[in-house]
Amino acid sequence: MSEASNDGLSYKDAGVDIDAGNALVANIKGVARRTRRPEVLGGLGGFGALCEIPKRYKEPVLVSGTDGVGTKLRLAMQLGIHDSIGIDLVAMCVNDLLVAGAEPLFFLDYYATGRLNVDVATRVIQGIGTGCEQAGCALVGGETAEMPGMYEGEDYDLAGFCVGVVEKSRIIDGSRVAPGDALIALASSGAHSNGYSLIRKILELSGAALDADLDGRSLGQALMAPTRIYVKPLLALIEEGQVNALAHITGGGLLENIPRVLPAGSCAVLDAASWQEPELFRWLARAGKVARMEMYRTFNCGVGMVVCVPAAQCDAAIAQLTPRARTPGASATSRPRLRAANRCACLAAEAHPSTQPCRLVVLISGSGSNLQAFIDACRDPAYPCTVSAVISNRAGVRGLERAREAGIPAEVLDHKAFASREDFDAELARRIDAHAPDLVILAGFMRILTPGFVRHYAGRLLNIHPSLLPRHPGLHTHQRALEAGDTEHGATVHFVSEDLDGGPAIVQARVAVLPGDTPETLAARVLEREHLIYPLAARLYAEGRLCLQGERAELDGSPLPVHGMPLDA
């Protein structure tokens, strides 16, 4: 090589690392593969992405949208939380398309930064992939732009682009809205991706600590909760019944978004007492001394999507969105009215309709035999759950190998790296929430959970215990059963409460204690029963048949016995 060439400049000298960009592309190819739809032609790397229109559409109309996540990005960078902001990006686009009744087909992202951090960018795009999976659309490509001088250091900005399709005769444009229609509120997961400039100003002026507790989780976690994606349950509702209008509650809040989908001369009547506003919005109003009307025109205040249906179909729509909902009585009004009188009915987005799999995050500490039971169950196309992620507090355990062999994302979060149980649980909750689970499964997770963690997942946190609870809580249950002279033993699946092994029982399986049994032989027979009842409990939850009401478990609307549903040998 000549001396002149040694002195010559390269693109990297100018601040653009081509090798880093290539490494990022390699990292995200698997993400794109997981989101692939059959209509997509080709893979990543071309100059343009190709996608057929699904053949079931007779008069297809394409619907497009683009959006970003605003200054929520600044908070994400401040907290170092990059794995859920991609879900926000997808949600802001696909929820907008959904308002027209469109099925999202494909998504593209734009990632711009001053200096490319491959690890950060990979985490962001993995979140985009998770969002695309939730929405049922394909991640077909994107653009990564490293622009030194345009952005400070590793700061980055995001934009998303989505295209969907709707049958021309089934476009939802609000023209069918009529006096007397009912409005159904679907819960938000938090502030979603709007109002963050005001949120950051409130944080600045109030001096609030982002690690301060807010209703069982940190303030930072509450603010960074990923935007809820409503696509699959609402497309199913549109298919089954008449939806006259949809309003995505984004910038402009409740006051400015609902009128956008109503015909001229009509208005919506909202009863602010008819839904429970989450603590986050009450805190923002207090800390920032924000006027009530300013709250309503800035934030979603707990309502992420509003569905307008004929009053006669309101109860059926709520029942489909929330099979276990208790529907309020109708109010006498000639104009649309928000229908949501209690938490169970209002928060319909918490439901797990049969039209989409119930997303499970499984926590392990060891061999993961119960994890394997879920993996095996999920191989049945009729099983209504999918394991979205596995998290272990111990490295090198067999359960992690099981997850990876099944192609399930798996990670280690070592509890020994944290100063306190509270710190560990806070980070664990953040990792779990990045996967947007419907249900969290404890499968041999050898940790005593903090009350805040349990409250955060109240009603959607299950455990299995190797005894017939309330008998023999704690450890060494098989030895204790033999020492006590028990004639039968077994396992219990239960909702997790703040009391150790004390939550309401869902299902129990019993086995006889045989002459000559040892703790090992008894444990082996109990384990076989565990592998049957744990996937069964998750199935009941996914089908909307099982829920936690106060301090008791209910199945098909009726309280379960104190020992749960029996499944005898």
BARORO-98388 format. One line per 4 residues: number of its first residue (from 1); for each residue x, y, z of C-alpha. Coordinates in Angstrom, 2 decimals. Example, Ala and Ser with C-alpha at 12.3 -4.5 7.8 and 13.67 -1.06 7.14 Angstrom:
BEGIN
1> 12.30:-4.50:7.80 ~ 13.67:-1.06:7.14
END
This chain:
BEGIN
1> 0.00:0.00:0.00 ~ 1.41:3.38:-0.94 ~ 2.11:6.19:1.49 ~ -0.53:8.30:-0.27
5> -3.21:5.73:0.34 ~ -2.27:5.56:4.02 ~ -2.93:9.28:4.28 ~ -6.26:9.12:2.40
9> -9.59:9.52:4.14 ~ -12.19:6.79:4.54 ~ -15.93:6.97:5.13 ~ -15.24:5.85:8.71
13> -12.96:8.87:9.18 ~ -16.01:10.99:8.36 ~ -18.02:9.24:11.07 ~ -19.88:6.59:9.04
17> -19.01:2.98:9.91 ~ -20.07:0.73:7.02 ~ -19.02:-2.41:8.91 ~ -21.27:-1.48:11.84
21> -24.16:-1.02:9.44 ~ -23.53:-4.45:7.91 ~ -23.38:-5.99:11.39 ~ -26.75:-4.48:12.21
25> -28.31:-5.93:9.06 ~ -26.97:-9.37:10.01 ~ -28.43:-9.01:13.50 ~ -31.93:-8.15:12.33
29> -32.47:-10.65:9.52 ~ -33.93:-13.12:12.01 ~ -36.32:-10.44:13.26 ~ -37.68:-9.92:9.77
33> -38.05:-13.68:9.23 ~ -40.21:-14.02:12.36 ~ -42.67:-11.42:11.05 ~ -42.90:-12.73:7.50
37> -46.31:-13.01:5.82 ~ -46.96:-15.34:2.87 ~ -47.67:-12.37:0.60 ~ -44.12:-11.01:0.99
41> -41.82:-11.76:-1.95 ~ -38.09:-11.88:-1.24 ~ -36.20:-10.87:1.86 ~ -34.13:-8.01:3.23
45> -31.44:-6.41:1.12 ~ -33.22:-5.43:-2.08 ~ -33.79:-1.91:-3.31 ~ -37.51:-2.28:-2.69
49> -39.78:-4.69:-0.82 ~ -42.41:-6.63:-2.75 ~ -45.73:-7.67:-1.29 ~ -48.81:-9.18:-2.91
53> -52.31:-8.21:-1.84 ~ -53.99:-11.13:-0.06 ~ -56.18:-13.01:-2.55 ~ -59.27:-12.96:-0.32
57> -59.81:-9.26:-1.09 ~ -62.17:-8.66:-4.04 ~ -61.88:-4.83:-4.20 ~ -58.78:-4.07:-2.14
61> -58.02:-0.51:-1.06 ~ -54.54:0.23:0.26 ~ -54.26:2.32:3.43 ~ -50.94:3.90:4.42
65> -49.63:5.72:7.45 ~ -46.45:7.08:8.94 ~ -45.57:8.20:12.46 ~ -42.88:8.45:15.09
69> -42.76:8.26:18.87 ~ -41.97:11.90:19.67 ~ -39.93:12.85:22.70 ~ -40.62:9.53:24.40
73> -37.35:8.73:22.63 ~ -35.47:11.18:24.83 ~ -36.80:9.41:27.92 ~ -35.85:6.04:26.43
77> -32.29:7.23:25.87 ~ -32.14:8.73:29.36 ~ -33.24:5.45:30.97 ~ -31.37:3.18:28.56
81> -34.62:1.40:27.65 ~ -34.39:0.63:23.96 ~ -36.18:-2.72:23.58 ~ -39.78:-1.48:23.81
85> -39.64:1.81:21.91 ~ -39.91:-0.15:18.65 ~ -43.27:-1.52:19.79 ~ -44.39:2.09:20.24
89> -43.31:2.90:16.69 ~ -45.30:0.05:15.17 ~ -48.32:0.72:17.37 ~ -48.63:4.36:16.38
93> -48.80:3.37:12.71 ~ -50.91:0.20:12.76 ~ -53.48:1.57:15.21 ~ -54.03:4.50:12.85
97> -54.58:2.13:9.90 ~ -56.99:0.12:12.01 ~ -59.30:3.14:12.31 ~ -60.21:2.66:8.62
101> -60.78:-1.06:9.22 ~ -57.51:-1.96:7.51 ~ -55.42:-5.06:8.08 ~ -51.72:-4.06:8.30
105> -49.64:-5.82:5.64 ~ -46.09:-4.57:5.94 ~ -43.95:-2.12:7.90 ~ -40.71:-0.23:7.25
109> -38.60:1.74:9.70 ~ -36.18:4.65:9.50 ~ -33.41:4.80:12.13 ~ -31.22:7.92:12.09
113> -28.30:8.49:14.46 ~ -25.13:10.48:14.89 ~ -23.02:7.39:15.64 ~ -24.38:3.88:15.17
117> -24.40:1.75:18.30 ~ -25.13:-1.72:16.88 ~ -26.36:-3.13:20.20 ~ -28.81:-0.28:20.80
121> -30.08:-0.34:17.21 ~ -30.52:-4.12:17.37 ~ -32.63:-3.82:20.52 ~ -34.77:-1.12:18.93
125> -35.41:-3.17:15.80 ~ -36.11:-6.30:17.84 ~ -38.85:-4.25:19.50 ~ -40.13:-3.27:16.07
129> -40.25:-6.96:15.23 ~ -42.24:-7.69:18.39 ~ -44.69:-4.95:17.45 ~ -45.06:-6.36:13.94
133> -45.76:-9.81:15.39 ~ -48.47:-8.35:17.62 ~ -50.01:-6.55:14.64 ~ -49.66:-9.46:12.20
137> -47.69:-7.40:9.67 ~ -44.34:-8.11:8.04 ~ -41.19:-6.09:8.68 ~ -39.99:-5.89:5.07
141> -37.16:-3.39:5.31 ~ -35.98:-0.04:6.48 ~ -33.20:2.50:6.42 ~ -30.40:3.08:8.90
145> -28.77:6.49:8.47 ~ -25.56:7.35:10.33 ~ -25.30:11.15:10.10 ~ -22.50:12.67:12.15
149> -23.12:16.34:12.82 ~ -26.89:15.97:12.50 ~ -27.38:14.15:15.82 ~ -25.39:14.29:19.05
153> -23.30:11.16:19.58 ~ -25.42:8.01:19.75 ~ -28.74:9.88:19.98 ~ -31.21:8.52:17.46
157> -34.57:9.23:15.91 ~ -37.21:6.88:14.54 ~ -39.93:6.94:11.93 ~ -42.24:4.17:10.85
161> -44.20:3.52:7.68 ~ -47.01:1.00:7.32 ~ -49.30:-0.14:4.51 ~ -52.50:-2.07:5.04
165> -55.49:-3.21:3.05 ~ -59.26:-3.07:3.49 ~ -62.16:-4.29:1.37 ~ -63.66:-1.25:-0.36
169> -67.18:-2.08:0.80 ~ -65.99:-2.42:4.42 ~ -64.07:0.82:4.84 ~ -64.85:2.39:8.21
173> -65.21:6.16:7.79 ~ -67.75:7.14:10.45 ~ -70.56:7.66:7.96 ~ -72.66:4.96:9.65
177> -72.55:6.60:13.09 ~ -76.07:7.34:14.32 ~ -77.62:8.98:17.40 ~ -77.87:6.49:20.23
181> -74.74:4.55:19.26 ~ -72.60:3.32:22.14 ~ -68.90:3.97:22.64 ~ -66.66:1.29:24.14
185> -63.40:2.31:25.78 ~ -60.35:0.10:25.28 ~ -57.64:0.55:27.87 ~ -54.31:2.15:27.14
189> -51.15:0.69:28.63 ~ -50.08:4.13:29.81 ~ -49.36:7.44:28.08 ~ -48.59:5.48:24.89
193> -46.46:7.83:22.72 ~ -48.14:11.21:23.13 ~ -47.74:14.14:25.47 ~ -44.12:13.40:26.36
197> -42.92:16.98:25.95 ~ -45.34:17.92:28.73 ~ -44.37:14.82:30.71 ~ -40.68:15.73:30.52
201> -41.46:19.30:31.61 ~ -43.41:17.94:34.59 ~ -40.44:15.72:35.49 ~ -38.06:18.66:35.22
205> -40.11:21.05:37.36 ~ -41.25:18.52:39.95 ~ -37.80:16.97:40.44 ~ -39.49:13.54:40.58
209> -37.17:10.53:40.66 ~ -37.79:8.07:37.83 ~ -37.15:5.16:40.22 ~ -39.86:6.34:42.63
213> -42.69:3.86:43.21 ~ -45.92:4.44:41.30 ~ -48.64:1.90:41.94 ~ -46.28:-1.04:42.28
217> -43.68:-0.14:39.66 ~ -41.22:2.66:39.10 ~ -42.32:5.95:37.57 ~ -39.86:5.34:34.72
221> -41.37:1.93:33.97 ~ -44.88:3.39:33.96 ~ -43.83:6.10:31.52 ~ -42.01:3.67:29.23
225> -44.78:1.04:29.02 ~ -45.08:0.21:25.30 ~ -48.12:1.42:23.39 ~ -50.86:-1.17:23.21
229> -51.58:-2.65:19.77 ~ -55.29:-3.26:19.19 ~ -55.16:-4.78:15.71 ~ -56.01:-8.45:16.17
233> -58.94:-8.22:18.62 ~ -60.50:-5.31:16.73 ~ -60.12:-6.90:13.29 ~ -61.94:-9.91:14.73
237> -64.68:-7.64:16.07 ~ -65.00:-5.88:12.71 ~ -65.30:-9.26:10.99 ~ -68.02:-10.48:13.38
241> -70.17:-7.40:13.88 ~ -70.93:-3.83:12.89 ~ -68.33:-1.27:13.91 ~ -69.46:2.20:12.91
245> -66.31:4.11:13.84 ~ -62.97:3.79:15.60 ~ -60.91:6.56:17.19 ~ -57.24:6.10:18.05
249> -56.59:8.36:21.06 ~ -53.25:9.96:20.23 ~ -52.09:13.58:20.19 ~ -55.08:15.75:21.04
253> -56.37:13.26:23.57 ~ -60.00:12.32:23.97 ~ -61.33:15.76:23.09 ~ -59.80:16.07:19.64
257> -59.60:12.50:18.32 ~ -63.16:11.25:18.76 ~ -64.71:14.15:16.75 ~ -62.42:13.29:13.81
261> -64.46:10.13:13.09 ~ -67.97:11.45:13.72 ~ -70.25:12.79:10.98 ~ -71.12:16.49:10.90
265> -73.80:17.50:13.36 ~ -73.09:14.69:15.85 ~ -71.14:14.69:19.07 ~ -70.03:12.18:21.70
269> -71.07:12.30:25.35 ~ -68.30:11.04:27.62 ~ -68.93:10.34:31.29 ~ -65.55:10.83:32.99
273> -66.75:8.81:35.99 ~ -67.42:5.74:33.86 ~ -63.83:4.49:33.66 ~ -61.02:4.26:36.18
277> -58.19:6.62:35.30 ~ -54.80:4.97:35.93 ~ -52.59:6.34:38.68 ~ -50.03:7.61:36.13
281> -52.43:10.25:34.84 ~ -53.50:11.27:38.33 ~ -49.82:11.71:39.21 ~ -49.17:13.82:36.10
285> -52.14:16.06:36.91 ~ -50.95:16.52:40.53 ~ -47.24:16.94:39.86 ~ -47.74:19.33:36.96
289> -50.88:21.06:38.29 ~ -52.37:20.32:34.87 ~ -55.98:21.47:34.41 ~ -58.51:18.71:33.83
293> -59.46:19.88:30.32 ~ -55.76:20.15:29.42 ~ -55.32:16.54:30.55 ~ -58.18:15.42:28.30
297> -56.82:17.21:25.23 ~ -53.22:16.09:25.76 ~ -53.30:12.53:27.12 ~ -55.40:9.43:26.54
301> -56.18:9.35:30.30 ~ -56.41:5.56:30.24 ~ -58.40:5.09:27.00 ~ -56.27:4.13:24.00
305> -58.98:3.35:21.47 ~ -62.72:4.09:21.29 ~ -65.07:1.78:19.39 ~ -68.47:3.05:18.20
309> -71.13:0.36:17.72 ~ -74.94:0.32:17.54 ~ -76.33:0.32:21.08 ~ -78.03:-3.03:20.51
313> -74.65:-4.63:19.75 ~ -72.71:-3.02:22.59 ~ -73.02:-5.91:25.04 ~ -72.03:-8.47:22.40
317> -69.02:-6.39:21.36 ~ -67.81:-6.04:24.95 ~ -68.37:-9.76:25.48 ~ -66.19:-10.54:22.45
321> -63.44:-8.14:23.48 ~ -63.63:-9.20:27.12 ~ -65.32:-12.57:27.53 ~ -65.39:-12.24:31.31
325> -66.64:-8.60:31.33 ~ -69.57:-7.42:33.38 ~ -71.36:-4.95:31.17 ~ -72.94:-1.80:32.65
329> -76.56:-0.92:32.04 ~ -77.38:1.40:29.19 ~ -77.77:5.11:29.82 ~ -80.74:6.88:28.28
333> -79.27:9.25:25.73 ~ -79.82:10.01:22.05 ~ -76.13:10.57:21.49 ~ -73.15:8.24:21.74
337> -72.01:7.60:25.29 ~ -68.89:5.96:26.68 ~ -69.86:2.52:27.98 ~ -67.56:1.38:30.78
341> -68.67:1.33:34.38 ~ -66.11:-0.92:36.02 ~ -62.53:-1.98:35.52 ~ -63.29:-5.40:34.10
345> -65.60:-4.06:31.41 ~ -63.66:-0.89:30.68 ~ -60.28:-2.45:30.21 ~ -61.32:-4.62:27.32
349> -57.84:-4.55:25.86 ~ -56.76:-6.77:28.76 ~ -58.81:-9.57:27.23 ~ -57.33:-12.57:25.47
353> -59.72:-13.25:22.58 ~ -59.46:-16.60:20.84 ~ -58.55:-14.75:17.61 ~ -54.97:-14.27:18.77
357> -52.61:-16.42:20.84 ~ -52.11:-15.51:24.47 ~ -48.50:-14.32:24.81 ~ -46.59:-16.03:27.63
361> -43.33:-14.97:29.24 ~ -41.90:-17.87:31.25 ~ -39.53:-17.32:34.20 ~ -37.19:-20.16:35.14
365> -34.22:-20.94:37.36 ~ -33.34:-24.50:36.42 ~ -34.06:-27.41:34.11 ~ -37.32:-26.00:32.74
369> -39.37:-29.20:32.58 ~ -42.60:-27.22:32.94 ~ -41.32:-24.84:30.27 ~ -40.96:-27.89:28.04
373> -44.59:-28.79:28.77 ~ -45.62:-25.39:27.41 ~ -43.32:-25.72:24.40 ~ -44.88:-29.10:23.61
377> -48.43:-27.76:24.09 ~ -47.73:-24.82:21.76 ~ -46.87:-27.22:18.94 ~ -50.57:-28.01:18.73
381> -52.12:-25.41:16.37 ~ -55.29:-25.51:18.48 ~ -53.48:-24.47:21.67 ~ -54.30:-20.77:22.24
385> -50.94:-19.69:23.69 ~ -47.45:-18.92:22.47 ~ -44.25:-18.60:24.49 ~ -42.86:-15.17:23.57
389> -39.76:-15.20:25.79 ~ -37.95:-17.07:28.55 ~ -36.02:-15.27:31.31 ~ -33.77:-17.04:33.82
393> -32.07:-15.63:36.89 ~ -29.32:-18.24:36.48 ~ -26.98:-18.75:33.55 ~ -26.15:-22.12:32.03
397> -29.33:-23.92:33.06 ~ -31.04:-26.55:30.91 ~ -34.20:-24.44:30.59 ~ -32.32:-21.86:28.53
401> -31.21:-24.60:26.14 ~ -34.81:-25.81:25.81 ~ -35.93:-22.31:24.87 ~ -33.19:-21.82:22.30
405> -33.80:-25.26:20.78 ~ -37.44:-24.20:20.29 ~ -36.44:-20.86:18.73 ~ -37.77:-18.86:21.69
409> -35.91:-15.67:22.72 ~ -34.12:-16.39:26.01 ~ -32.09:-14.18:28.30 ~ -30.38:-14.24:31.68
413> -30.93:-11.63:34.39 ~ -28.63:-12.51:37.29 ~ -30.19:-11.48:40.61 ~ -26.73:-11.38:42.19
417> -25.88:-8.31:40.09 ~ -28.45:-6.18:41.92 ~ -28.13:-4.42:45.26 ~ -31.64:-5.29:46.41
421> -34.57:-7.55:45.67 ~ -36.56:-4.46:44.66 ~ -33.94:-3.40:42.10 ~ -33.88:-6.87:40.57
425> -37.66:-7.11:40.37 ~ -37.89:-3.65:38.79 ~ -35.48:-4.62:36.02 ~ -37.15:-8.00:35.64
429> -40.53:-6.32:35.15 ~ -39.03:-4.03:32.52 ~ -37.59:-7.00:30.63 ~ -40.92:-8.85:30.84
433> -42.96:-5.85:29.70 ~ -40.75:-5.43:26.65 ~ -42.36:-8.64:25.35 ~ -45.92:-7.35:26.00
437> -47.12:-10.58:27.65 ~ -50.71:-11.45:28.41 ~ -49.66:-13.93:31.09 ~ -46.47:-14.44:33.12
441> -45.63:-18.05:34.02 ~ -43.40:-18.97:36.97 ~ -41.88:-22.34:36.07 ~ -39.45:-23.23:38.83
445> -38.46:-19.60:39.30 ~ -36.67:-19.74:42.66 ~ -37.21:-16.18:43.81 ~ -39.45:-14.62:46.45
449> -41.16:-11.80:44.60 ~ -41.60:-8.31:46.01 ~ -45.15:-7.02:46.66 ~ -44.75:-4.35:44.00
453> -43.88:-6.93:41.36 ~ -46.86:-9.09:42.30 ~ -49.23:-6.11:42.20 ~ -47.91:-5.09:38.80
457> -48.95:-8.46:37.33 ~ -52.02:-9.02:39.48 ~ -54.42:-11.39:37.79 ~ -51.94:-12.44:35.10
461> -49.17:-14.13:37.10 ~ -49.38:-17.91:37.58 ~ -47.28:-20.35:39.61 ~ -47.28:-24.11:40.08
465> -46.46:-25.61:43.47 ~ -45.65:-29.29:44.13 ~ -48.22:-29.87:46.87 ~ -51.95:-29.80:47.45
469> -52.08:-26.21:48.68 ~ -52.72:-24.90:51.25 ~ -50.95:-28.02:52.57 ~ -47.13:-27.90:52.51
473> -46.27:-24.43:51.19 ~ -42.59:-23.69:50.72 ~ -39.75:-26.14:49.98 ~ -39.15:-29.92:50.34
477> -42.82:-30.71:49.86 ~ -42.37:-34.38:48.88 ~ -40.25:-35.17:51.94 ~ -42.71:-33.34:54.16
481> -45.68:-35.20:52.68 ~ -44.01:-38.54:53.44 ~ -43.01:-37.48:56.95 ~ -46.60:-36.34:57.63
485> -47.98:-39.72:56.58 ~ -50.08:-38.20:53.78 ~ -52.00:-40.73:51.69 ~ -52.18:-38.40:48.71
489> -50.01:-35.65:47.33 ~ -49.99:-33.58:44.16 ~ -49.57:-30.17:42.56 ~ -51.49:-26.89:42.45
493> -51.59:-24.14:39.84 ~ -52.56:-20.84:41.44 ~ -52.67:-17.11:40.89 ~ -49.72:-15.45:42.63
497> -50.48:-13.20:45.58 ~ -48.21:-11.36:48.01 ~ -48.43:-14.35:50.40 ~ -45.93:-17.13:49.70
501> -47.75:-19.93:47.84 ~ -50.98:-18.34:49.04 ~ -52.80:-17.14:45.91 ~ -56.19:-18.53:44.83
505> -55.97:-22.09:43.48 ~ -56.95:-22.75:39.87 ~ -56.45:-26.49:39.37 ~ -55.06:-29.36:41.46
509> -53.87:-32.80:40.42 ~ -53.63:-35.56:43.03 ~ -51.52:-38.70:43.14 ~ -51.64:-41.52:45.67
513> -48.70:-41.93:48.03 ~ -47.58:-45.54:47.55 ~ -45.91:-47.87:50.05 ~ -42.16:-47.59:49.68
517> -42.30:-44.15:48.05 ~ -39.22:-41.98:48.40 ~ -39.15:-38.22:47.87 ~ -37.67:-38.92:44.42
521> -40.29:-41.43:43.25 ~ -43.12:-39.28:44.58 ~ -41.67:-36.17:42.93 ~ -41.47:-37.95:39.56
525> -45.17:-38.84:39.59 ~ -46.19:-35.37:40.73 ~ -44.09:-33.83:37.96 ~ -46.02:-35.80:35.34
529> -49.24:-34.25:36.64 ~ -47.69:-30.77:36.67 ~ -47.02:-31.08:32.95 ~ -50.75:-31.66:32.38
533> -52.32:-29.04:34.62 ~ -50.05:-26.06:33.99 ~ -50.73:-25.77:30.23 ~ -54.41:-26.45:31.03
537> -54.59:-23.43:33.38 ~ -52.98:-21.18:30.76 ~ -55.46:-22.45:28.16 ~ -58.42:-21.54:30.39
541> -56.99:-18.05:30.86 ~ -56.29:-17.60:27.14 ~ -59.84:-18.62:26.28 ~ -61.20:-15.91:28.57
545> -62.78:-18.49:30.89 ~ -60.48:-17.94:33.87 ~ -59.85:-14.71:35.76 ~ -58.99:-13.36:39.17
549> -61.81:-11.44:40.83 ~ -60.64:-9.85:44.06 ~ -59.18:-12.66:46.15 ~ -60.80:-15.59:44.35
553> -60.39:-17.34:41.04 ~ -63.41:-17.58:38.75 ~ -64.04:-20.05:35.94 ~ -66.82:-19.35:33.45
557> -68.14:-16.62:35.75 ~ -68.42:-18.82:38.87 ~ -66.03:-18.96:41.85 ~ -63.70:-21.95:41.91
561> -63.52:-24.12:45.04 ~ -60.83:-23.16:47.53 ~ -58.65:-26.05:46.26 ~ -59.31:-25.15:42.61
565> -60.65:-27.39:39.88 ~ -59.75:-31.05:40.64 ~ -57.93:-33.18:38.11 ~ -57.61:-36.51:39.90
569> -55.36:-39.37:38.91
END
